Amino acid sequence: MTNICRKTRLAQSLELMKKQFPLEYSFYPTTYSLPHNIATFKTLFDSNGQSKTTFIVKPDGSAQGKGIFLTNKIEDVENRSMCCVAQQYIRNPLLIDKKKFDLRIYVLVTSCSPLRVYLFRDGLVRLCTEEYTRPNSSNLHDRCMHLTNYSVNKRSDKYERDGDESSAKLGSKRSIKWLLEMLAKERSEAESNEMWSKVGDICVMTIISILPTLRREYNSVFGKDSSSDVLGKSRCFEVLGVDILIDDGLRPYLIEVNHLPSWGTDSVIDEDIKSRVIAQALSAINVKARDRQRFEDAEKRQAQMRLGRKQNIAPDDTTLPNQNGDTNTGITSIVKSTRQPVFFDSNSAERRIRAIYERHAPEKISRVNYLLSRFRGYEEWLVLKVEEKYESKKSREEQKLDESSSSDDSDSSSSNDQEYNVHLDCNLEEERVLEDYDRIYPPISDRGRISASRYKEMERFVTEIDTKQQQRLLCPLQQVRSNHGDDTNHTPYSITSRGDGWIGGNVHIRAAKKDSKVICPPTKKQVEFADRLTRGYSVGDVEHDNSTLEKKSRILQNDHLIFEEVNPFYQLIDRVRQSRELSKEVRQRAEKKLNRRTIGGTALKQQVIDSLNPIAVVVSLYHQEMTSS
């Protein structure tokens, strides 16, 4: 339940559901997770760092009102390193005796697969000790005016304690039954009942937002196919404390969820309400007095089997005689080390392993001697492991085959009816024990504003989102590429991701390879360009034939064309190229030397570089040619 009991995770889960179901999930005030959403949060403030909206800032994992404060300045939160949430403050809460209050609701979750949720009909109304006025610069720091936490207000001098049941209607802590009666008188009974039904819907939708994670955690502890589980029975439960704030229009808002609500009873109303919550919750769960002892004994036996102990394990409730001849009952551990350990016969182990291999794996008979030599002294453990691998596997397969061969449409429908009846009997049994609880999920037709089909849509959506996230986290990229083609059927809530191509959820099956695109071979020109690039030349320096060279070597002199035979620039191009490459090498060597020397500074380096300029070399060669001609 940490995904809804941590304030940042609660905000993330509800914001995700709010994008798909904006109308149903509007019960949660606008919340920003800091420092993750600090950039978006800063846009709500002006250039001076002020905001017209008041925010209530809460640390992520705090309780009892610790670290909570109100602010409308960005400087109070922008430099905080710890995780927290900034929630929009509800400025128009419903008041009792001109004081702000909230509701502590108790929700019992008896099963997560299938989900069963119960709402306690009563609860606590926790009042502030100061009269409420809208937050301003003068009262932002008045905690007893804006915070309804009992741990904050009980230290105030104005806190009113209830001495008996009659004074509970006038103290700082009252019951929800009294509040509903008061609302029915002041407003109307229909408005009071509608407000209470909305509270139940809020509790259900909050748990649905983390339902896949809750089921995955349950299966990781108890296993998906636990043989000790009874159909319809759950092996754990949770009592949540949900804090609800009501505005002056009788609209409930979710404030936070507590997975460890306070069970202290320092008043009469606390003892009356909390005792019924706990007593009925413990009566509804499937536990017995010896369940813990049996679980611990089973854990010890499994640990000893893993370690390969040689001693035999005594069964449950065995009797062992002592030295006086008396018997000691209830000894369920290993035989004491004072007794002689009993060793397993290696010959019988060999016979049993060979018999199993002959039936199930004949190709492994040759490895029997190797296994016995490797696990010498642990033959009993080896036999148990071999039997567990082959015998239990065969029995499960035969059971599945028998069920599939003997079942038809009528049998499947009858099995579904039987399963439904078991769950129905379980629900009836829990409802009989939970006298002061109302079942809010699975929903009852005449209660609540949200239908069962709408809840199922929420479950499908959050399950698909969680599946996509798990695929992205657990599966490599090459194993999750889509292999369904264009005819993939997408659900209304499907999300395109790299996990769309899983085959039955098997992470070891790769997607089918598609035909690669046929690439055309390179042209002759591309091959020539690539060859020049590999030899260090640029693509633009294309070699010319004689005819092209003849055309490009013509110059105009005295309005006549002079061809290459009498042209002074004939073969000058090759000499310029050679000199340019030579100058590059010389300049590189000179730069290396100049980088190590500081004599003359920049002027000396610049002077040497200018003397090696290729343009200057070309000009000098041109003058030499002209003078020689």
N, C-alpha and C positions, 0 to 999 in steps of 0.2 A: 504493500500500500504506500510505499515511499514516493511513488510517482504522482500521487495526489496529495500526500501529506507534506511534501516539500513545496514551498510556495512557487519557486521558479518552474518546477516540473508541472505543477498544477496549471500554471498560466500557459505553458507551452501546449499541454494536452487540450485544454479547453479552447485555445485560439485555433488549433488545428481543426477541431470539430466545428467551431463557429464559422469557418470558411465554407463548409458544406451545408451546415444547418444553422443559418444565421438567426432564424426566428426562435428556434427551440433553445439555443445556447446564448441567448441575450441576458441570461441571469447573472453573468459574471461581469463586474465593472472592468473598464478598460485598464489593463495592467501592462507594465513594461518591465522586462527582466534586465537588470543592470549588473555589470556594465555591458552586457551583450547588446542591448538596444539603446545604448547611450546616444548614438548619433540621431536616431529617430526621436528620442526623448528631448534632445536639445532644440528640435524644431518647434516645440510647443512654447518656447520662451522667446521674449523679444531681445533686442540688442543689449539691453541692460541686465539681462538674466532674470527678468521677472515674468510671471505668468498669472493670468487671471484665474486659472484653475488651481485648486488646492489638491496636493497629492499627499497620501499617507505612505510613508516608506517603512518597509518591514524587512528585517534580515531573513535570509532564506531558511535557516534552521532554528530560529529562536522560538521561545515559548514564554507564556506568562507575561506578555507585553514588554519583554526586554528588547531594547534597541529600537522601538517604534517611535516615530516622530512625524509631525506634519510640517510641510514646507511648500512654498511657492517660489523658491529661488534655486537656480541651477547650481549655484556654488556649494549648496549643502550636500549634493549627491555626486557631482562630476568627478571628484577626487577620491571617492570611496573605492577601496580595493576589494572588499568582501562582496560576495553575491547578495543581492537583495532585490526586492520588487518595489516599484513605485505604482501605487494604485490610485485611481481617481477617487477622490473623497466624495461620498454621498452627502450632499448638503441639506437634503430635506428628509431626514429620518422621522419615523413615527415616534411620538413622545408619550411617555407615561409620567404624569405629575411634572411636566415640563422638563423631563430628563430623557436622555438618549438611552437605548437599551438594545440588546441583541438576544438571540435565542440559541441555546445549546441543545441541539437535536442529537438523539442517540439512534444510530443505525446499526443493525445486526446483519452481517453477511454470513450465511450458513453454508453456502456452496458457491463455487465459481464456475463449475462445469457440471450441470447447468447452473446458471446464475440464479440465486435465491436471496432476496433482500427483504428485510422487515424494518419497519419504522415504529419506534416506541411512541405511544400515543401521548405521553407526557414528556416533560423536559424542564429546563431551567430558563427563566427570564432574568437576565443580569443587567441591572441598572447602574448608570453612572451616579456619582454622588454630587455633581454640580449641575445646575440648570443649564440647558443647552442654548447656545447662541451660535449663529453661523460663524465659521472661522474667519478671523481677521488678524491683523498684525499684533493685536494686544492679547489674544487668547490662544494663539497657535500652540503654545507650550503648556497649556493647561491639560494635563493628561487625564485628570479625573472628570473632565468635561467631554472629551472626545474618545477616550478608550474605555470600553466596557469590560475589560478583563477584571476578573475577581481579584487577582493578585495585585492589581494596581489600586483598586478602589477600597480594598479592605483596610489599607493603612490610613485612609482618610478619617478625619474626626466626624464627618457627616455620615459615615456608613451605618446603616440600620440593620442590626442583627435580629433574627426572629427567634424568640424563646419558645414558642409553641406553634401549633398548627394555625391557630386563629390569627396570630401576628404575622404569619407568612405572607398574608395578602397585603401587608403594609411595609414590609422590609425592602432592602436593596436586592434581595434575591427572591423571586416568586416562581410559580409554576406556570407551564404553558396552558394547562386546563383553565386556570383562572383568566389568562389572557384571552383565550378563545371565547369564554363566556362573556368577558367584557366587550369584545369586538361584536359579538352577536347582539348585545344590548345597544351599544352605541351606533353601530353601523347596521348590519343585518346578519342573520344566520347564514344566508347564502354566500355573502362576501367572506365571512369567516371560514366556511368550509372550503371555498374556492382557494383562499390563501393557503390553507393547510394542504390541499391537494397539490398546489404548486410546489410546496416544500418537498413533498414526496417525489415529484418529478425531478426536481433539482438533484436530489440524492441519487436517484437511479442514473440519470444522464452523466453525473460526475463519475460514477463507478464504471459505466460503459466506456468512457473515454480511455480507460487503461485496462480494459478487460483482456485483450490478448496478452499483455505483459503479465497480468495477474495469473492467467492460466498457465503460461509458460513457466513462471516461478513455481507454481504448484506442482506441475509435472516434473520439474527438475528435482524436487525434493521427494515426492512420493512415486514418481514414475507414471507413465501413461497407462500401462497395463498391469497395475498392481493387483495381484490375486487376493490380497487381504482386504481390498475395498469391497464394500457391499454396494450393489447397484442403488444409486440414488443417495448414498450416504457420503458425506465429506469428512475428511480427516483433520480439518482445521476450521476455525471460524475467526471472525474479527468484529469487534465492537468499535465503531467510529464515532467520534464527537464532531459533529458538523455545526459550524457557526453560521447563523443566518441573520441578516439585517433587513428590516422591513421599512419601506419608505412611507410617506403619508398617504400614498395611493394604494396601500396594502400590497405592494409588489415586493416579493422577497428577492434578496440578493445573496449570493454565496460569498462569504468572507474567507474562510479557510476550512481545512479538514484536519483533524487531530487523530492520529492512530493510537495515541496513549492519552486519552482524556483523564482528567483528574478524578480520582475516586475517593477523595477526602470527604469526610462527613462531619464538618464542624457546625452543622445546623440541622434542625429537624427536617426541613424540606430536602436537604441533601441525602439524609439517611433514608427518607421515604422513597425518593425517586431512584437513587442509585442502587439501593438494595434490590428493588424489583427488576431493574435492568440486568444486574449480574445474575441473580438467582434464576430467572427464567431463561437467560441465555445459556447457562450451564446445564439446565434441565433439557434443553432442546438438542444439544450436540450429542453425538454417539460416542460416549466415553464410559469406561468402567474403572473400578478401583484398581484392578491389576494390569491395566493397559500399559502403564509406564514400566512396570517391572518386566512384563513380557517383551516390550520393545528393547529394553536394555539387554535382556538375555539374548535376544535374537541378534543384536549388534555384536555382542561378545562372541557368539558362535560363528558369525560370518568373519569376524576378524581373525579368529583362531584357524578357520579353514583357509583363509588367505595366507596366513603365516605357515601353514603346513605342519601343525602340531602333531606329534606322534600319539599323544594320549587320547584315549576315547573320551567323548563328551557325554556327560550324564544327561539323560532326558529331563524334561521339566517334571517337578514334583516327585523326584526319586527319593528313596529312603536308604541311608547308608548306616550300617551298625558302627558303634564306637567301641572302645576298648572294654567297656563294662557290659557289652551285649545289648545296650539300649539302641534305639533307633532315633536318628535326627532327621526330621522331616523338613521339606522346603529347600533342600540343597540342590541348586540348579546350575552350579558352576562345574568346572573341570575337577576330576578326581585329584585329590591333594597329592603333592609330589612325594609324600612319605610312602605311598603305595607304589608297587612295582608297575611301571608303564607296560601296557599291552601293545605289542607290535603286530602289524598286519602281515599275513603270510604272503610272501612275494610270489610263490607258485600259484596261489589262487588269484592273485592280482593279474598275473600273466594270462591265465585261462580266461578270466572275465574280459580283459581288454581284447584278446584275440577273438573271442566270441562276438564282441560288439563290432570289431572291424570286419569280420566275415559277413555280418549282416548289412553294414552300412558303408564301409570303406575298405574293400578288399585290397586296394592298391597300397594301403598303409600297414599291411601285416608285417612287412619286412622291417618296419621301424619299431616294432614292439621291444626288442632287446635293447635298442638304443635308448628308448624312453625309460625303461626300467633301470638301466645303468645310470642315466642322468639324474633320475629322481629316486635314488636308492635311499631307503629309510622313510620315504614319503609315498609309499605305494597306495595307501588308502586314499590320500588326497588325489593322487593321479587317477585312480579308478572313478572317484566321484566326479572329477572334471570331465573325463571321457564320457561317462554316462549322462552328465548334464548337457554335453554338447550334442550327442547323437540321439540318445533315447528320448529326452524331453523334446528335442526338435521334431523327431518323428511323430511323437504323440500329438504335438500341436498341429503338424501338417495333416495327420489322419483325422483329427477332430475337425479341422477346417473343411477337408474333403467330404467328410460325412455330413457336415452341416450344409455344404453347398449342394450335395447330391440329393439330400432328403428334403431340402426346402423348395417350395414353389411359391406362387403368389399368395396363396392363402396362408401358408406357414409364415411368410415374411410379414404379412399384415398382422397375423396373430402375435408374432414376436414383438412387433412395434406396439401393438396394443398392450402386451404384457409389460413392456418397458414403460409405456406411458402410465399404466396403472401403478407400477412400483413408484414412479416419481409422484404420482398423485397421492398415493398412500403416505409417502414421506412428507409431502406438503401438509396433508391433513394431520399427521402426527405432530409436526412442528407447530401448526396453528393451534392444536389442542393444548399444547404445553405453553405456548407464548400467548398468555391471556391478554396482556397489555400491549401487544404488538399488532400492527397491521401489515399484511403482506403487500408490498408495493412492486415487487417483481418476482415472478411473472405477474403482469398487471391483471387486476380484476376488472371485469367489463364495466361495472357501474362506478368505478373510481378512477380518478386521474383524468387529465386532459389529453394525454398522448396515447395513441392506440398501440396495440401490440405489434402491428405491422410496421409502424414507424420506428419502434425500438429495434426491430429486426434489421431495418435499413441502416440504422446507426451501427449495429454490431457488424454487419457486412462491411461497411465502409472502414471502420477502424481496424477490422481484421485484415482487409486488403492493404491498407496503409502499412500496418506492422509487418506483413509478409514482404512487401517491397523493401522495407528498411532492412529486414534480416537478410534478404538476398543480396543487397548491396554490401552488407558488412561481412558476410560469411563466404561468398562465392567469388572466385577470380573472374576477371573480365572475359577470358576466352571460354569459360564454361557457362556463361549466362547470355550469350548472344541469341537473338531470336531465331528459331528454326521452324516457325509455324507458317511462314509465308504471309501473303496478303490476306488470307482467309481467317486470320486470328479473330476470335470472338472476344470483344472487349466489353466488360460490364460498364454500367453507367458511371461507376466510381473508379474505373481502372486508370492507372497512371503509367505513362510510357516510360520505361526505364530499361536498363540493361538486363534486368532479371525476368523479362517477359518470355524468354525462350526456354525456361526450365521444363524438363520432361518429368512430370509427376513429382516435382520437388527433389529429384535426385541430383545432388551436386556433382556426382562423378560422371554423369553422362554429358558429353559434349554435344553441341549443336551440329546439325548436318552441314557439311561444307558446301558452299555454293560455287557454281562455275565462275572462275575468275575471268576478268575481262581480257580479251585478246588484244595485245598491244602491237601496233604496226611496226615493222622493222625500220630502222633509221635510213634516211636518204643518203645519197652519195655526198651531198654537200655537208650534211650533219656529221658524217664520218670524218671528212677532211677538217672541219672545224674542231672536232674533238681531238684529232691527232695533233693539230697545232697547239691546242691548249695544253696537252700533256707534255709537249716539248718546250713549253715556256713562252710561246708567242701568243700575241693577242689575235682575236678572230679578225680584226680589221686589217691586219697586215697580210693581205692575200698575195701570193706569188703570181706574177704576171708572165704571160708568154711574150715572144718577140714582137708580135704585132701590137699587143697592148702596150708594151714598153716603148715601142717606136712612136705610138700616138702620144703617150704621156711625156716623152722626152723632147717634144717640139717646143720651141720658144719663138717669140716674135722679136726680131731684131731688124731694124730699118725696114719694117713692113714686109719682111720676107720670112718664110718658114725655113729654119735651119734644122736638118735632120741630125741623127745621132752621130754620123761620121764626122761632122765638123762642129758638133755641139760640145761646148766646154763642160757641160754638166753630165756628159756621158760617163757612166760608171761611178759618178759621184755619190749616187744614192747608196750603193753598197758600202762605200768608204765611210759615209756618214753613219750608217747603222753600226759598223764596226767600232768607229770612234765613240759612238754614244754608249755602247755596251762597255767599252773600255773605261770611259769616264765614270760610269756608274760604279764599277768595281773600285776605281781609284778613290772616288768620293766616299764609298763605304769604309774603306780602310782609313781614310783621313778622318772621318767622323769618329771612328773608334778611338783614334789617337787623341783627337781634340777633346773628346769627352773626358779623357783622363787628365788633361792639362788645363790649367787655369791661367796660363801666361797670356796676357793680352785680352783675356775674357772673350766676350762675344765678337769683338772686332777681328781678332785673329781667325776665329772659326769662319766668320762671314767672308773674310778676305780669301781664304782658301777655297771655300765653296764657290765664290764668284769666278775664281780663276778656272774652275772645272765645269763651268756652265756649258752645256751642249751647244747652245746658240752661239756662244763665243767661239767654240771650236769650229763650227760650220762656217762662220764668217771668215775665220783665219784661213781655212782650207780654200774657200772661194777666192780670196785674194791671191793665194799662192798659184792657183790654177790660171787666173787671169794674167798674172805677171809672166808665167812661163809660156803662155800662148802668145 
